[in-house]
Amino acid sequence: MQPVSKARLQIHFCVLLWGFTAILGKLISLPALPLVWWRMLLVAGSLLLVPRVWRGLRAMPAPLRWAYAGIGVLVSLHWLSFYAAIKLSNASVGATCIALGPVFLAFIEPWIARRRFDPRELIIAAAVVPGVAMVVGGVPHGMRMGIAVGALSALFVALFSAFNKRLVDHGDPLTVTCLELGTGTLFLTALAPLMPHAGSAFVLPGAHDALLLVLLSFGCTLLPFALALVALRHLSAFGIQMVTNLEPVYSIVLAIVLLGEQRELHAWFYVGVAVILGAVFIHPLLHRNPREPAQPELLGTAENHGIVE
């Protein structure tokens, strides 16, 4: 098999594994805060066992470490709001909301990168609005808070992706991931006492939740991250993004097959999903640069791993 073909298959497998994150988030009975705390702790703790990570930390200047630590806070807020959205609604709604990340990025990245707004991006953002309206109309009233929290999660995706992109060439991917998730763990530890209704971050999971947390942390985070790093050697940023944009699709299909969520949602929800995903797929086509290298730093910390343009 040719290296490029093998890399494409690896990325599709990674995206399928990432698609399970929303499913596992729904199946794990822990509240969102302890769920995210355990996931971050397990991943960051495992990466600290890798000598390459320690070498990267020692070589990284202190200002850069602080910058990545700040991004880690945004990552923790993204994951916290993502899983809160799933708990408030269901996996399909959470996965759909996270696809709004490129819409927010169209407004946020020019501000952070100090460049002019691209009219093409703004047109795509406007095209998503009807899809969002249909998604809202296609869910039961009790799930609409989940949509609001899910949209907040997509905003955090756009924020930390834009900041990560500015620092993309300054750190080893594994080191960056460990630093960001380790900082996120510490931030959630400090945040837990201020959120009495969210549950303590130090809840000891039962056997069922513990098994699912291990699958989430290693099977849906570390394993696909490692495979993606290998695949990135043979694929462009455009190729990576077009595949990873399938993540919400995989999540929704898995939610239908494994959780039967189609019984909870109306037809307008799926029409709205199609509109949103159509805009998400058009976005990289307008910025296609086949020679642009993919950026591994953005793969380790997002649920929407497609924001790598």
N, C-alpha and C positions, 0 to 999 in steps of 0.2 A: 504494500500500500504506500502511495506517495505521502511524504511528510505533511503536505498541505491538507490532503484528504483526511489523514489521521488526526490532524489538529482540529479540523472541523467537527469530526465525530466526538473528539474529547470535549470541545466546547459545548456541543449539544448535550452531552451527558452531564456536564457541569450545570448547565441551565436547568436540566430536568431535576437535578439534586437541589438546586436553589428553589425550584418550584415547590419542593416539599416543605420549605420553611414556614409558609403560611399554614399548611395542613398540620404540621407538628405544633405550631403555635396555638391552633384551635384545640388539638387533642390534649395538650398539657394543661392540667387543671390549675396550675399555679397562676396567680395574678401576674399582670404584665411586668411589674417591677422585679420581683424575684426571678421570673423567667429570664429576663434580659441579664440580670446580675449574674446568674449561674452560667449562662451561655458565654458572656464576656470573660468571666473568671476562668472557665475551663479552657477557652481558646488561648487567652493570654498566658495562663499558667503553662500550657503545653508548649507554646512558642518560647517561653523562657528556658526550656530545656535544650534549645537549639543553640550551639556555640556561635553560629553565624549571627544570631540576633544580638548576643552580648557584644560581639565585635562591632556590629553596626551601631549599637548604643554608645559604646566608648568613643567611636570615631565621629559621632554626630555632635556638632556644636550645640551649646546650651540654648541659644535663641531658637534654633531649629527644633530642638526637643520640646520647648515650650509651645511652639507653633503647632506641632503635631498633637501635643497634649490638648490644646484648645479644640482642635478638630475632633479629638476623641470625645470631648463633651458633646459636640454636635452629633456624633455617631450614636452615643448612648441615648440622646433624646430622640433620634430617629427610630432606633429599635424600640424604645419604650412606647412611643406613640404608635408605631406600626403594630405591635402586639396588643396594645390597648384597643386599637381600631378593630382588630380581629375579635377580641373578647366582647366588644360592644356590638359587633355585627356578625360577620362570619369571614371565612378565609377568602371567598371570592371578592367581597367588598374590599378587604384589606389589600389584596393583590391589585385590584383595579385602581385604587387610589394611588398606589405607589407609582403607577404608570404616568401620573401627572408630574413626575419629577422633571422631565425635559421642558414642560411648560413653564414651571417656576425658573428653571435654569435660563430660559430665554431672557428673563428680566434680570436675574441675579448675576450671571456671569459677566455681562458687559460692565456692570457696576464694579465688580471685584477686579476684573482684568483691565479696567479703565479703557474700554474700547466703545465704539459707537454701537447702538442697537442695530440689529440686523432685521430689516423689514420682513424677510422670509420667516424668521423665527416668531415674530409677533403675529403674522398671519396664521401660522400653525397653532399658536396659543389661542387665538380667537376661534379657530375651527374646533378646538376641544370643548369649548363652552357648551354647545348643544349636547354633546355626549355626556358631559357631567350632569346636565339637567335631566337627561333621560335616565341616567343611572340613579339619581335621587328619586325620580318618579317611579322607578322600578323596584324599589326596596320597601319593605314594611316601615311604617313610621317609626317604630322603635329602634330601627337600625341606623337612622339618619345621623345620630350623634357619632356613630362609627365612621361615617363618611367624612364628617368634619375633622375628626381626629386623624383619619387616614390622609386627608389633604395636608394637615399639619406635618405628618410624617414625610410626605413628598417634599414639602418645603425644606425640611432638614436635610433630605437627600441632596437637593439642589445646592444648599449652602455648603455642606462639607465636601461635595464633589468639586465645586468651584474652587474652594480653598486648596483641596488636595491637588487640583490641576496646576495651581500656581507653584506648588512645591514638588511637582512630579519627578524632577530630576535630582532631588537632593537627598534621597534616602533609599536604603535597601527595602524592597517590598515587605519582606517578613518582619524586619525591624520596625517599619512604619506601622504595620498591622498590630504588632505586639504593643507598641507604645500607645497607639490610639485606643485599643481595647482595654489595656491595663488602666489607662487614665479614665476611661469610661466606667470601669468597675469601681474605681475609687470615688468618682463623682456620684454614682448611684448609691454607694455606701453612705456618703454624706447627705444625699437627698432623701433617703428612706425615712429618717425620723420626721421630716417635714411633710410627709405624705401618709398620714395615719390611716386613711381609707384605702390606700393602695396595697397595704400589706407590707410586712417587713421584708427587706431584701435577704434576710438571713433565715428564711423558711427552709427547713430541711425537707427536700422532696421525698415522697414515697417511692417505692420500688418502680412503679409504673412510670411516674414522672421522671425519675432518675434515668431510666432507660431511654425515654424519649429525648431528654436533655443531652445525653451522650450522642444519640443519633443526630440531633440538631447541631451540636457543637463540632463533632468530628466528621459525620457523614455529609452534612449540608454546609459546612464552613471550611474546615481545614482540608478535607479531601478535594473538593472542587477547586479550592484556591491553589493547591499544589498542582493539580492537573492543568489548570488554566495558565499557570506560569510557564509550563512546558509548551502549551499550545501557542502562547503569545509569540514564541520565536518564529512562527511560520505564518501568522495572520496579521493583517493590518487592523487599525482601530475601527475602520469601517466594517470589516468582516466580523470582528468581535461584536460590535454593537448590533448589527442586523440579526445575529443569532441570539444575543442576550435579551433583545426586545421580546423574545418569545416567552420569557419567564412568567409574565402574568397569564398568558395563554395556558401554559402548563399548569399553573396553580389553579386556574378556574376549572380546567378539565379534571384535574385530580380531585378537586373539591366536589365535583359532580359525581365522579365515580366512587370516591371513598366516603364522602360525607352526605351525599344526596342533597346538596344545597340548592339544586334547581327547584326543589319544592318550596323553598323559602323566598324565591325571587320571581319577579314578573318578567315578561318578554322584553319590556322596555329597558330593563337592566342590561340585557345582552346586546341590544341594539346600541345602547350608549357605550358599552365596552368596545364594540366594533368601531365606533366613531373615534374613540380615544386612541385605540391601538393603531387605527389607520394613520392618525396624525403622528404617533410615535414612530411608525415605520417610515413615513415620508421625511421626517426630520433629518436622519443621517443621509438620505438620498440627496438632499439639497446642499449638503456639506461634504460630499464624497471626495476623499483624497486617498486613493488606494495605496499610496506610498507612506502614509502617515503611520508611524509605529503605534501599537497599542500601549496603554499605560497600566502596568500591573498594580500600581498603588491603589487604584480605584476598585480593584476586584475584591479586596479582603474585607470591606466593611459595610457594603451596601446590600440591601435586599434587591434594589434595582441596580444590577451590575452593568446595565447597558449604558450608563452615562460616562462614556469614555472618549467622546469625540474631541 
